[in-house]
Protein backbone atom coordinates (compact mmCIF):
# COMPACT_ATOMS: atom_id res chain seq x y z
CA UNK A 1 0.00 0.00 0.00
CA UNK A 2 2.85 2.35 0.86
CA UNK A 3 4.48 1.57 -2.48
CA UNK A 4 1.23 2.40 -4.31
CA UNK A 5 1.00 5.77 -2.57
CA UNK A 6 4.66 6.53 -3.27
CA UNK A 7 4.11 5.56 -6.92
CA UNK A 8 1.48 8.30 -7.17
CA UNK A 9 -1.84 6.70 -6.23
CA UNK A 10 -4.21 8.68 -4.05
CA UNK A 11 -3.82 8.12 -0.32
CA UNK A 12 -7.58 8.03 0.30
CA UNK A 13 -8.45 5.79 -2.67
CA UNK A 14 -5.72 3.28 -1.77
CA UNK A 15 -6.93 3.14 1.85
CA UNK A 16 -10.57 2.64 0.82
CA UNK A 17 -9.68 -0.11 -1.66
CA UNK A 18 -7.66 -1.90 1.07
CA UNK A 19 -10.44 -1.41 3.62
CA UNK A 20 -8.37 0.56 6.16
CA UNK A 21 -8.49 4.07 7.57
CA UNK A 22 -6.85 6.75 5.42
CA UNK A 23 -5.15 8.22 8.50
CA UNK A 24 -3.49 4.89 9.22
CA UNK A 25 -2.13 4.66 5.67
CA UNK A 26 -0.90 8.26 5.97
CA UNK A 27 1.02 7.31 9.15
CA UNK A 28 2.56 4.30 7.42
CA UNK A 29 3.74 6.45 4.49
CA UNK A 30 5.14 9.09 6.83
CA UNK A 31 7.03 6.46 8.90
CA UNK A 32 8.41 4.93 5.69
CA UNK A 33 9.64 8.30 4.47
CA UNK A 34 11.34 9.08 7.80
CA UNK A 35 12.76 5.68 8.86
CA UNK A 36 12.60 3.59 5.71
CA UNK A 37 11.50 -0.05 5.88
CA UNK A 38 12.37 -0.24 9.62
CA UNK A 39 9.63 2.35 10.24
CA UNK A 40 7.02 -0.19 9.12
CA UNK A 41 8.25 -3.02 11.34
CA UNK A 42 6.12 -3.58 14.46
CA UNK A 43 7.77 -2.00 17.49
CA UNK A 44 7.41 -2.70 21.21
CA UNK A 45 5.28 -0.21 23.04
CA UNK A 46 5.82 1.14 26.51
CA UNK A 47 8.84 2.05 28.54
CA UNK A 48 11.89 -0.21 28.21
CA UNK A 49 12.80 -2.23 31.31
CA UNK A 50 15.26 -0.66 33.74
CA UNK A 51 17.38 -3.79 33.97
CA UNK A 52 17.91 -5.24 30.50
CA UNK A 53 19.67 -8.34 31.87
CA UNK A 54 16.34 -9.42 33.39
CA UNK A 55 15.11 -10.22 29.89
CA UNK A 56 17.81 -12.85 29.37
CA UNK A 57 17.02 -16.38 30.40
CA UNK A 58 19.77 -17.94 32.46
CA UNK A 59 20.76 -21.43 31.40
CA UNK A 60 21.19 -23.65 34.47
CA UNK A 61 24.63 -25.23 34.80
CA UNK A 62 25.07 -28.99 35.00
CA UNK A 63 24.82 -30.37 38.53
CA UNK A 64 27.82 -31.93 40.19
CA UNK A 65 27.40 -35.38 41.79
CA UNK A 66 27.30 -33.86 45.29
CA UNK A 67 24.61 -31.39 44.17
CA UNK A 68 22.60 -34.26 42.68
CA UNK A 69 22.79 -36.16 45.98
CA UNK A 70 21.71 -33.07 47.87
CA UNK A 71 18.82 -32.58 45.41
CA UNK A 72 17.68 -36.18 45.96
CA UNK A 73 17.84 -35.75 49.75
CA UNK A 74 15.93 -32.46 49.59
CA UNK A 75 13.22 -33.99 47.42
CA UNK A 76 12.86 -36.89 49.85
CA UNK A 77 12.62 -34.44 52.77
CA UNK A 78 10.00 -32.41 50.89
CA UNK A 79 7.95 -35.54 50.32
CA UNK A 80 8.19 -36.47 54.02
CA UNK A 81 7.15 -32.96 55.07
CA UNK A 82 4.19 -33.01 52.67
CA UNK A 83 3.06 -36.30 54.20
CA UNK A 84 3.41 -34.84 57.72
CA UNK A 85 1.36 -31.79 56.76
CA UNK A 86 -1.34 -34.01 55.23
CA UNK A 87 -1.54 -36.03 58.46
CA UNK A 88 -1.83 -32.89 60.59
CA UNK A 89 -4.56 -31.50 58.32
CA UNK A 90 -6.53 -34.76 58.57
CA UNK A 91 -6.16 -34.75 62.36
CA UNK A 92 -7.44 -31.17 62.55
CA UNK A 93 -10.39 -32.04 60.31
CA UNK A 94 -11.22 -35.04 62.51
CA UNK A 95 -11.12 -32.92 65.67
CA UNK A 96 -13.38 -30.30 64.07
CA UNK A 97 -15.77 -33.02 62.95
CA UNK A 98 -15.92 -34.53 66.45
CA UNK A 99 -16.42 -31.10 67.99
CA UNK A 100 -19.26 -30.34 65.56
CA UNK A 101 -20.88 -33.70 66.31
CA UNK A 102 -20.67 -33.05 70.06
CA UNK A 103 -22.21 -29.61 69.67
CA UNK A 104 -25.00 -31.04 67.53
CA UNK A 105 -25.72 -33.78 70.11
CA UNK A 106 -25.71 -31.20 72.91
CA UNK A 107 -28.19 -29.00 71.03
CA UNK A 108 -30.43 -32.00 70.36
CA UNK A 109 -30.42 -32.95 74.04
CA UNK A 110 -31.19 -29.40 75.15
CA UNK A 111 -34.00 -29.04 72.59
CA UNK A 112 -35.59 -32.33 73.74
CA UNK A 113 -35.45 -31.12 77.34
CA UNK A 114 -37.16 -27.86 76.36
CA UNK A 115 -39.95 -29.71 74.53
CA UNK A 116 -40.62 -31.97 77.55
CA UNK A 117 -40.86 -29.01 79.92
CA UNK A 118 -43.31 -27.17 77.70
CA UNK A 119 -45.64 -30.18 77.33
CA UNK A 120 -45.75 -30.89 81.09
C-alpha positions as CSV (number, residue, x, y, z in Angstrom):
1,X,0.0,0.0,0.0
2,X,2.8,2.4,0.9
3,X,4.5,1.6,-2.5
4,X,1.2,2.4,-4.3
5,X,1.0,5.8,-2.6
6,X,4.7,6.5,-3.3
7,X,4.1,5.6,-6.9
8,X,1.5,8.3,-7.2
9,X,-1.8,6.7,-6.2
10,X,-4.2,8.7,-4.0
11,X,-3.8,8.1,-0.3
12,X,-7.6,8.0,0.3
13,X,-8.4,5.8,-2.7
14,X,-5.7,3.3,-1.8
15,X,-6.9,3.1,1.8
16,X,-10.6,2.6,0.8
17,X,-9.7,-0.1,-1.7
18,X,-7.7,-1.9,1.1
19,X,-10.4,-1.4,3.6
20,X,-8.4,0.6,6.2
21,X,-8.5,4.1,7.6
22,X,-6.9,6.8,5.4
23,X,-5.2,8.2,8.5
24,X,-3.5,4.9,9.2
25,X,-2.1,4.7,5.7
26,X,-0.9,8.3,6.0
27,X,1.0,7.3,9.2
28,X,2.6,4.3,7.4
29,X,3.7,6.4,4.5
30,X,5.1,9.1,6.8
31,X,7.0,6.5,8.9
32,X,8.4,4.9,5.7
33,X,9.6,8.3,4.5
34,X,11.3,9.1,7.8
35,X,12.8,5.7,8.9
36,X,12.6,3.6,5.7
37,X,11.5,-0.1,5.9
38,X,12.4,-0.2,9.6
39,X,9.6,2.3,10.2
40,X,7.0,-0.2,9.1
41,X,8.2,-3.0,11.3
42,X,6.1,-3.6,14.5
43,X,7.8,-2.0,17.5
44,X,7.4,-2.7,21.2
45,X,5.3,-0.2,23.0
46,X,5.8,1.1,26.5
47,X,8.8,2.0,28.5
48,X,11.9,-0.2,28.2
49,X,12.8,-2.2,31.3
50,X,15.3,-0.7,33.7
51,X,17.4,-3.8,34.0
52,X,17.9,-5.2,30.5
53,X,19.7,-8.3,31.9
54,X,16.3,-9.4,33.4
55,X,15.1,-10.2,29.9
56,X,17.8,-12.8,29.4
57,X,17.0,-16.4,30.4
58,X,19.8,-17.9,32.5
59,X,20.8,-21.4,31.4
60,X,21.2,-23.7,34.5
61,X,24.6,-25.2,34.8
62,X,25.1,-29.0,35.0
63,X,24.8,-30.4,38.5
64,X,27.8,-31.9,40.2
65,X,27.4,-35.4,41.8
66,X,27.3,-33.9,45.3
67,X,24.6,-31.4,44.2
68,X,22.6,-34.3,42.7
69,X,22.8,-36.2,46.0
70,X,21.7,-33.1,47.9
71,X,18.8,-32.6,45.4
72,X,17.7,-36.2,46.0
73,X,17.8,-35.8,49.8
74,X,15.9,-32.5,49.6
75,X,13.2,-34.0,47.4
76,X,12.9,-36.9,49.9
77,X,12.6,-34.4,52.8
78,X,10.0,-32.4,50.9
79,X,7.9,-35.5,50.3
80,X,8.2,-36.5,54.0
81,X,7.1,-33.0,55.1
82,X,4.2,-33.0,52.7
83,X,3.1,-36.3,54.2
84,X,3.4,-34.8,57.7
85,X,1.4,-31.8,56.8
86,X,-1.3,-34.0,55.2
87,X,-1.5,-36.0,58.5
88,X,-1.8,-32.9,60.6
89,X,-4.6,-31.5,58.3
90,X,-6.5,-34.8,58.6
91,X,-6.2,-34.8,62.4
92,X,-7.4,-31.2,62.5
93,X,-10.4,-32.0,60.3
94,X,-11.2,-35.0,62.5
95,X,-11.1,-32.9,65.7
96,X,-13.4,-30.3,64.1
97,X,-15.8,-33.0,62.9
98,X,-15.9,-34.5,66.5
99,X,-16.4,-31.1,68.0
100,X,-19.3,-30.3,65.6
101,X,-20.9,-33.7,66.3
102,X,-20.7,-33.1,70.1
103,X,-22.2,-29.6,69.7
104,X,-25.0,-31.0,67.5
105,X,-25.7,-33.8,70.1
106,X,-25.7,-31.2,72.9
107,X,-28.2,-29.0,71.0
108,X,-30.4,-32.0,70.4
109,X,-30.4,-32.9,74.0
110,X,-31.2,-29.4,75.1
111,X,-34.0,-29.0,72.6
112,X,-35.6,-32.3,73.7
113,X,-35.4,-31.1,77.3
114,X,-37.2,-27.9,76.4
115,X,-40.0,-29.7,74.5
116,X,-40.6,-32.0,77.5
117,X,-40.9,-29.0,79.9
118,X,-43.3,-27.2,77.7
119,X,-45.6,-30.2,77.3
120,X,-45.8,-30.9,81.1
